[in-house]
Amino acid sequence: MESILAIALPVALVWGAVVFCRGGLLGGCLAVLFTGCCFGYAWFRLPTEPVPVTLDRLLWLALLVQYIVWRRWGLANPKPLGKADFAILAFFAVLLVSTLAHDWRQHGAAPVARLLFFWMMPLAVYWIARQSVATERSVLAVFACMAVFGVYLAVTALAETRQLQGLIFPRYIASAEYPDFLGRARGPLLNPIGNGMYQVVGLVCLFLWWPRLSRPGQLLLLGLAAVMCAGIASTMTRSVWMGAAAALLVLAGVTVPRVWRFPALGCVLLFGAALLGSQWERLLAFKRDRDLDARAAAESVELRPVLATVAWKMFLDRPLLGCGFGQYLVASADYVSDRSTHLVLEKARPYVQHNTLLALLTETGAAGAGLFLVVLTLWSQGAWQLWQSRAAPLWARQAGLLFVAVAANYVINGMFHDVSIIAMVNMLLFFLAGLSAGVQSTASASAIEQLPQST
């Protein structure tokens, strides 16, 4: 192991320096993102107390230094704060107060670690991506990197489900040391939901290249898209499938001629309703994990109304500020013994919330959940306005369209899972939100500069 690290670490440092210097701030953000996905905690960590040191965390610190240097050298592109930025600052203030106002030292300071690694680190990446210099070359490079990464995830997912060990990298993906979702397309994130969400983003980025390709290139793109669709299907996760469908509907909705949009949408909805109606029982109870039978899969669906009931009771008791960030499992113990409902709430005892908004609602109350909804709405609204801007070039408009598709993917998966506690999922959302917001600000400034000057 030591000899491998002796070779790998210098190589990683050299390539890291190349990425940071040649790729700029966006390249640094991508380096943190991909390293966190593939070479994070499960691949390598130094057992430092109380927080293990991982490569992605070191790269994140390097990215902060890069941003400071870039700002000092005038290589960044500072932009004024917008409504979404004020909303997100208020949201993070609620998270911080909610964390520190309760027992943040429990379980080895787990609430603080969750705040730092799952929220604060993505916030910094959002800010740096927003302040980066967005050009056609850099934005298209982001599309290309995300598409290539999506293809890698899809091939790895197919290799996992077919037990083709030679095609699985990193090796820990197929290791029984991490038993959750083993044999399912969990990818380097060790989670099929997160793996599927990244593949959906890669698929969207792949299709964003369509207008720039010749006919042979478009045929190759369709072949890669088929591989990625197979990889998404192999996650065996219903919410991932729905998120993929929603993201593709966003793309299709803006490319279909306006006169055909509503008829086409109606046909899609009718087909989807017919498919759900005819296959509902199979969708609820199909076998997914290697060690999970169909009955256990069906019980996971039945668990959701139980969790929702627990969340509602917790919200009624603490509607404004919740039970405290990172305190759900401790606080919910007082509610799962409730016998005033026909639901067996005791089933929910060992589980976290399976809904992102309900998780925030129980822990941070209406203040935290409401502000997060405001942030997502403002981000999506700004991205949609960017796509609708006819004065902006295609590459800039596509950055907005990408985030609209990503937001749809995030919200749909978040209805069935707390995706905020899946490693690197919030990092992906915040990075692409920062890219969209930064491009929108740049495009707006360019449009203003092109206005005729009054005399």
VOGU-3710 file (C-alpha; in Angstrom, 3 decimals, decimal comma):
1> mesilaialp> 0,000/0,000/0,000  2,828/2,387/0,896  4,557/1,798/-2,444  1,353/2,481/-4,347  0,822/5,712/-2,443  4,444/6,702/-3,008  3,779/6,553/-6,747  0,170/7,735/-6,818  0,481/10,818/-4,623  3,258/12,570/-6,629
11> valvwgavvf> 1,404/11,802/-9,859  -1,805/13,147/-8,349  -0,012/16,298/-7,202  1,471/16,908/-10,654  -1,825/16,383/-12,447  -3,615/18,378/-9,775  -1,270/21,299/-10,377  -1,887/21,047/-14,134  -5,671/21,016/-13,652  -5,639/23,948/-11,257
21> crggllggcl> -3,310/26,043/-13,420  -4,659/25,216/-16,880  -8,277/24,597/-15,978  -8,755/27,698/-13,861  -11,309/27,854/-11,079  -13,848/25,712/-12,907  -11,170/23,076/-13,466  -10,403/23,150/-9,754  -14,074/22,700/-8,920  -14,295/19,703/-11,248
31> avlftgccfg> -11,148/18,218/-9,691  -12,736/18,420/-6,231  -15,994/16,988/-7,550  -14,541/13,979/-9,354  -11,949/13,244/-6,671  -14,665/13,284/-4,030  -16,708/10,834/-6,083  -13,981/8,313/-6,902  -11,091/8,857/-4,477  -12,786/10,029/-1,314
41> yawfrlptep> -13,234/8,432/2,094  -13,596/4,836/0,870  -10,478/4,974/-1,327  -7,955/6,689/0,949  -8,034/8,495/4,280  -5,618/9,444/7,001  -7,062/8,445/10,394  -6,656/11,879/11,941  -8,867/12,857/14,867  -11,586/13,970/14,968
51> vpvtldrllw> -11,899/14,349/11,174  -10,184/11,988/8,669  -8,157/13,662/5,940  -9,131/12,645/2,407  -7,844/13,702/-1,005  -10,973/15,631/-1,942  -10,807/17,626/1,290  -7,177/18,484/0,599  -8,091/19,526/-2,938  -10,928/21,631/-1,557
61> lallvqyivw> -8,447/23,505/0,615  -6,176/23,918/-2,409  -9,163/25,279/-4,346  -9,737/27,909/-1,655  -6,084/28,966/-1,896  -6,362/29,038/-5,693  -9,411/31,277/-5,479  -7,649/33,733/-3,159  -4,616/33,869/-5,476  -6,793/34,170/-8,574
71> rrwglanpkp> -8,743/37,062/-6,991  -5,520/38,850/-6,062  -4,094/38,407/-9,561  -7,328/39,563/-11,207  -7,984/36,182/-12,823  -11,414/35,737/-11,238  -14,572/37,569/-12,243  -16,215/39,060/-9,126  -19,966/39,484/-9,467  -22,457/41,364/-7,284
81> lgkadfaila> -24,692/39,448/-4,898  -28,180/38,552/-6,093  -31,408/37,530/-4,391  -30,403/33,867/-4,367  -27,113/34,706/-2,673  -28,814/36,588/0,162  -31,275/33,710/0,553  -28,514/31,133/0,717  -26,589/33,172/3,287  -29,737/33,297/5,436
91> ffavllvstl> -30,222/29,539/4,978  -26,687/28,764/6,085  -27,058/31,087/9,053  -30,053/28,977/10,126  -28,029/25,774/9,664  -25,143/27,122/11,722  -27,308/28,384/14,573  -29,384/25,186/14,533  -26,210/23,096/14,799  -24,478/25,025/17,555
101> ahdwrqhgaa> -27,615/25,601/19,623  -27,936/21,849/20,262  -25,628/19,024/21,257  -23,249/19,202/18,317  -20,626/17,074/20,129  -22,670/13,875/19,993  -21,331/10,864/18,066  -17,939/12,455/17,559  -19,305/15,876/16,518  -21,334/14,272/13,719
111> pvarllffwm> -23,668/17,293/13,292  -20,705/19,609/12,741  -19,074/17,161/10,328  -22,307/16,897/8,353  -22,645/20,683/8,230  -19,055/21,080/7,052  -18,741/18,271/4,503  -22,268/18,112/3,108  -23,176/21,810/3,143  -20,291/24,221/3,776
121> mplavywiar> -17,901/22,633/1,299  -20,562/22,742/-1,472  -21,291/26,383/-0,561  -17,631/27,307/-1,100  -17,618/25,501/-4,452  -20,820/27,363/-5,418  -19,201/30,687/-4,635  -15,979/29,898/-6,497  -17,837/28,589/-9,563  -20,006/31,708/-9,526
131> qsvatersvl> -16,954/34,011/-9,393  -14,998/32,160/-12,075  -14,420/33,480/-15,574  -17,080/31,782/-17,709  -16,192/31,490/-21,380  -17,519/29,297/-24,149  -14,441/27,103/-23,927  -14,656/26,623/-20,153  -18,400/25,941/-20,090  -18,181/23,444/-22,948
141> avfacmavfg> -15,284/21,791/-21,109  -17,588/21,348/-18,095  -20,231/19,759/-20,356  -17,624/17,423/-21,845  -16,135/16,401/-18,480  -19,553/15,685/-16,984  -20,573/13,659/-20,049  -17,375/11,577/-19,994  -17,768/11,011/-16,272  -21,352/9,898/-16,859
151> vylavtalae> -20,179/7,347/-19,449  -17,605/6,018/-16,965  -20,291/5,673/-14,290  -22,619/3,894/-16,713  -19,979/1,375/-17,816  -19,027/0,768/-14,190  -22,689/0,326/-13,228  -23,219/-2,261/-15,956  -20,034/-4,057/-14,921  -21,234/-4,153/-11,300
161> trqlqglifp> -24,588/-5,690/-12,090  -22,967/-8,284/-14,356  -20,042/-8,900/-11,973  -17,394/-8,018/-14,552  -14,689/-7,323/-11,972  -12,085/-6,253/-14,513  -14,153/-3,241/-15,556  -14,839/-1,980/-12,040  -12,598/0,831/-10,813  -11,928/1,782/-8,066
171> ryiasaeypd> -11,940/-1,720/-6,606  -13,717/-0,771/-3,393  -16,951/-0,508/-5,399  -17,184/-4,310/-5,489  -15,783/-4,855/-1,998  -17,882/-6,608/0,662  -16,241/-4,268/3,186  -19,071/-1,895/2,221  -22,140/-4,169/2,195  -24,887/-1,605/1,504
181> flgrargpll> -26,311/-1,944/-2,038  -23,650/-4,524/-2,937  -24,265/-6,009/-6,386  -26,399/-3,064/-7,393  -25,130/-0,183/-9,541  -23,845/1,856/-6,621  -20,737/3,180/-8,363  -17,863/4,972/-6,616  -20,360/6,831/-4,421  -21,429/3,430/-3,004
191> npigngmyqv> -25,017/4,590/-3,416  -27,268/3,861/-6,426  -29,269/7,064/-5,904  -26,222/9,317/-6,025  -24,699/7,240/-8,815  -27,904/7,531/-10,842  -28,196/11,276/-10,273  -24,670/11,829/-11,568  -25,406/9,664/-14,608  -28,513/11,730/-15,376
201> vglvclflww> -26,457/14,929/-15,287  -23,886/13,302/-17,568  -26,648/12,270/-19,975  -28,009/15,819/-20,101  -24,514/17,222/-20,725  -24,045/14,673/-23,507  -27,177/15,873/-25,296  -26,099/19,512/-24,920  -23,369/18,714/-27,453  -25,919/17,657/-30,096
211> prlsrpgqll> -26,124/21,011/-32,005  -22,344/21,131/-32,392  -21,820/17,677/-33,889  -21,901/16,364/-37,428  -24,096/13,407/-38,342  -21,435/10,773/-37,436  -20,864/12,561/-34,143  -24,577/12,570/-33,418  -24,770/8,841/-34,121  -21,900/8,260/-31,680
221> llglaavmca> -23,699/10,452/-29,158  -26,845/8,326/-29,459  -24,794/5,181/-28,867  -23,226/6,651/-25,735  -26,646/7,841/-24,601  -27,964/4,275/-24,933  -25,119/3,026/-22,712  -25,891/5,718/-20,160  -29,608/4,910/-20,188  -28,719/1,273/-19,520
231> giastmtrsv> -26,496/2,402/-16,645  -29,313/4,510/-15,194  -31,719/1,583/-15,498  -29,234/-0,709/-13,729  -29,435/1,394/-10,550  -32,820/-0,301/-10,008  -34,028/2,848/-8,263  -37,451/4,217/-9,115  -36,679/7,806/-8,155  -33,579/7,794/-10,386
241> wmgaaaallv> -35,696/6,637/-13,312  -38,240/9,383/-12,642  -35,475/11,964/-12,281  -33,998/10,886/-15,613  -37,413/11,097/-17,261  -37,955/14,590/-15,857  -34,532/15,814/-17,013  -35,068/14,421/-20,519  -38,544/15,968/-20,609  -36,959/19,337/-19,871
251> lagvtvprvw> -34,602/18,885/-22,833  -37,350/17,604/-25,093  -39,730/20,354/-24,025  -37,411/23,127/-25,163  -36,412/21,471/-28,444  -39,863/20,394/-29,675  -41,567/23,134/-31,739  -43,891/25,232/-29,589  -47,007/24,133/-31,451  -46,280/20,477/-30,631
261> rfpalgcvll> -45,224/20,874/-26,999  -48,579/20,460/-25,272  -49,780/17,559/-27,470  -46,416/15,816/-27,027  -46,492/16,386/-23,263  -50,036/15,025/-23,099  -49,038/11,882/-24,977  -46,056/11,341/-22,673  -48,204/11,765/-19,563  -50,877/9,392/-20,903
271> fgaallgsqw> -48,248/6,790/-21,747  -46,644/7,193/-18,330  -49,991/6,860/-16,556  -50,855/3,735/-18,542  -47,436/2,224/-17,788  -47,731/2,962/-14,074  -51,265/1,625/-13,936  -50,337/-1,656/-15,592  -46,988/-2,211/-13,847  -47,637/-0,655/-10,426
281> erllafkrdr> -47,365/-3,857/-8,395  -44,200/-4,927/-10,155  -42,639/-1,495/-9,664  -43,359/-1,646/-5,950  -42,027/-5,130/-5,301  -39,299/-5,935/-7,809  -36,040/-7,375/-6,469  -33,208/-4,820/-6,406  -30,332/-5,715/-4,119  -28,515/-9,030/-4,169
291> dldaraaaes> -29,455/-9,658/-0,523  -32,897/-8,016/-0,622  -35,993/-9,971/-1,634  -39,072/-8,487/-3,298  -41,021/-8,327/-0,038  -38,294/-6,237/1,585  -38,331/-3,915/-1,429  -42,086/-3,449/-1,048  -41,653/-2,700/2,658  -39,290/0,138/1,793
301> velrpvlatv> -42,198/1,784/-0,025  -44,558/1,164/2,901  -42,042/2,826/5,223  -42,404/6,247/3,637  -45,847/7,181/5,034  -44,572/6,080/8,451  -41,573/8,398/8,161  -43,793/11,207/6,860  -46,099/10,819/9,884  -43,165/10,990/12,283
311> awkmfldrpl> -41,878/14,089/10,483  -45,277/15,768/10,662  -45,599/15,147/14,410  -42,101/16,489/14,987  -42,863/19,570/12,899  -46,055/20,312/14,841  -44,088/20,346/18,099  -41,255/22,557/16,777  -42,620/24,302/13,668  -40,245/27,245/13,379
321> lgcgfgqylv> -36,711/25,995/14,139  -37,046/22,196/14,401  -35,232/19,820/16,720  -31,746/20,910/15,678  -29,541/20,162/12,683  -28,160/16,622/12,892  -30,455/15,713/15,797  -33,163/13,769/13,939  -32,380/10,237/15,116  -32,173/11,346/18,744
331> asadyvsdrs> -35,304/13,522/18,652  -37,428/11,061/16,643  -37,054/8,399/19,367  -39,745/10,219/21,355  -42,218/9,915/18,482  -41,846/6,392/17,132  -43,513/4,968/20,247  -46,705/6,926/19,546  -49,710/4,576/19,311  -52,327/7,187/18,412
341> thlvlekarp> -52,201/6,265/14,720  -52,928/3,032/12,867  -49,413/3,166/11,402  -46,681/1,276/13,209  -44,316/4,182/13,785  -41,813/1,903/15,527  -40,687/0,784/12,062  -39,096/4,199/11,569  -36,805/3,995/14,627  -33,509/3,081/12,884
351> yvqhntllal> -34,090/5,210/9,775  -33,274/8,763/8,794  -35,855/10,729/6,843  -36,391/9,559/3,265  -37,258/13,021/1,990  -34,863/15,971/1,738  -37,435/18,637/2,533  -38,939/16,684/5,463  -35,444/16,120/6,850  -34,812/19,865/6,834
361> ltetgaagag> -38,308/20,561/8,161  -37,847/18,329/11,204  -34,322/19,535/11,994  -34,437/23,227/11,038  -38,168/23,885/10,970  -40,029/26,107/8,543  -37,145/28,595/8,667  -34,560/26,215/7,224  -36,802/24,242/4,870  -38,509/27,413/3,616
371> lflvvltlws> -35,228/29,168/2,886  -33,877/26,133/1,048  -37,006/26,078/-1,114  -36,503/29,786/-1,819  -32,885/29,143/-2,819  -33,832/26,312/-5,208  -36,637/28,429/-6,686  -34,429/31,471/-7,260  -31,659/29,339/-8,754  -34,121/27,636/-11,107
381> qgawqlwqsr> -35,809/30,905/-12,014  -32,486/32,526/-12,864  -31,394/29,491/-14,894  -34,659/29,488/-16,836  -34,324/33,219/-17,544  -30,810/32,557/-18,833  -32,098/29,863/-21,181  -34,870/32,171/-22,389  -32,453/35,032/-23,099  -32,176/35,335/-26,854
391> aaplwarqag> -29,341/37,865/-26,506  -27,088/35,285/-24,843  -25,021/32,828/-26,937  -26,054/29,171/-27,080  -23,334/27,920/-24,714  -24,456/30,410/-22,037  -28,129/29,551/-22,470  -27,320/25,848/-22,211  -25,678/26,437/-18,825  -29,065/27,638/-17,608
401> llfvavaany> -30,893/24,743/-19,241  -28,513/22,277/-17,597  -29,332/23,585/-14,149  -33,088/23,434/-14,781  -32,697/19,738/-15,639  -30,418/19,187/-12,623  -32,909/20,878/-10,284  -35,726/18,661/-11,575  -33,528/15,603/-11,037  -32,577/16,726/-7,511
411> vingmfhdvs> -36,132/17,577/-6,420  -37,652/14,320/-7,672  -35,009/12,159/-6,008  -35,293/14,330/-2,922  -38,972/13,426/-2,648  -38,020/9,793/-1,931  -34,589/10,088/-0,280  -32,652/12,582/1,771  -30,182/13,203/-1,022  -28,408/15,890/1,016
421> iiamvnmllf> -26,678/13,166/3,063  -25,420/11,290/-0,011  -21,761/12,121/-0,577  -21,086/14,684/-3,319  -24,726/15,158/-4,364  -25,011/18,618/-2,834  -21,564/19,374/-4,244  -22,890/18,654/-7,742  -26,015/20,768/-7,234  -24,132/23,750/-5,797
431> flaglsagvq> -21,380/23,620/-8,423  -23,803/23,700/-11,337  -25,895/26,372/-9,592  -22,759/28,494/-9,273  -21,897/27,897/-12,924  -25,392/28,917/-14,041  -25,507/31,987/-11,793  -22,047/33,089/-12,905  -22,859/32,678/-16,582  -26,151/34,530/-16,122
441> stasasaieq> -24,380/37,456/-14,486  -21,766/37,518/-17,251  -24,402/37,303/-19,986  -26,460/40,080/-18,387  -23,418/42,351/-18,127  -22,517/41,694/-21,766  -26,077/42,471/-22,862  -25,986/45,774/-20,968  -22,663/46,713/-22,557  -24,132/46,099/-26,009
451> lpqst> -27,013/48,521/-25,438  -26,742/51,752/-27,447  -25,402/54,615/-25,340  -27,605/57,685/-24,991  -26,142/61,076/-25,907
//
